[in-house]
């Protein structure tokens, strides 16, 4: 089913949020489940990205909230 042009922005925000959620949790789980002994290559251990990675779930949840707010605003108009 094609998505209306009006809903593409919120859909992109929601998709980005899901990518961030899956990067933060699901990918690490599958990496361990497969049994790969090497550390996950996209997992930072030092620097600013390591600090910011802790805020990924909050940032992703904020994107979901804003996507929902935009969808509600679009649906009312």
N, C-alpha and C positions, 0 to 999 in steps of 0.2 A: 504494500500500500504506500503510495507516494506521500511524502510529508509536505504539508503546505509551506510555502516560503516564509510565512509569518512565524512558524514554529522551528525554523532551522537554528536560530540563535540559541534558544533554550536547549534544544537537542544537542548542539555542540558543547554547551556548558556541561550538560549532564554526562555526555560521553567522555569529556576530559576528566570529570570527577571520577568516573568509574575506572578510567585508566590509572589515575593516581591511587585509588583504593587498591586496585589489583597489583600495582607495582609495590605498594607498601606491604601487602600481606600475602596474597595468593601466589605470586611468583616465587617468593621465598619458600612457601610451603611446598610447592611442586619441586623446587630445586632440591630441598631436603628429601622429599618423598622418592625422587628418582635415585637418590643415594650418591650424588656427586660430592666428592670430598673437597674440591676446591671451593674457596669462598665465592659468594655470588658476585659477579664482576661489576654490577651496577650498584653495589652496596658501599657507600662511602664510610670510611672509618675515622677520618679527621677532616678538619676544615669546616667551612660554613655549611656546606651541603649536608654534612653529618648532623649538624645542629638543626638545620631546617627540615630534615627528613622526619624529625619527631613531630613537626607541625603539619605533615601531609594529610592525616585524617581530618584535622580541623579545617584545613584549606579545602579539601575535597567536599566536606559536608557543607561548607559555605557556598561552594559552587552549586551544589544540589539545591540549596535553599534559594539562591538567586535565580536559578533556572525555573524552579517552581513558581516564584514570585512573578517572573516574566510571563510564564505560561498563563497564570491566572489573569494578569493584566491584559494579555492578548485576547484571552477568551471572553473577557468582559466587553472588549471594544468591538 
